Amino acid sequence: AEEAKKAAARAEKKRKAREAAMRKIPVAPLCRWSQTMTNVHLQFTLGNPDSATLNVTISEDWFRFVVRDQSGRLNGAEMELREFVVPDLCRYELKRGALSVVLHKARPH
C-alpha cells in the first residue's frame, strides 16, 4: 500500500510538471482580418483569456499582443504591418473570448 501511495505521488508530480511546461508554450490564436479604406480589422479567437494579463503594443508598423488564459497558458501574436497605421487612433477590445483590434491606416486607400 505504501508503494502504491509513492507511485501515485510520483505520477501526480509528473502530471503537474507536464502541465506547467505546457503553460509555458505559447498558443497561436486563430486570426481573422478584413479592411476598409481607412481601417484594418483583426479578430483573434482566444478561448478563455484573463483580461488582467492582456498586453497590447501598436506602433506605426508593428502589432503585438500577449494574454494568459484562465489556466495560465500564454496566447499571443506579433506581426509587422504591411500598412502604416496611426497608433493613437487604433483601438482594441477583449470580449467573449476574442480580441478585436481596429488599426487606423495612415494613408487611406
Secondary structure, DSSP 8 states (H G I E B T S, - for coil): -HHHHHHHHHHHHHHHHHHHHHHHS-B--EEEEEE-SSEEEEEEE-SSB-GGG-EEEE-SSEEEEEEEBTTS-EEEEEEE-SS-B-GGG-EEEEETTEEEEEEEBSS--
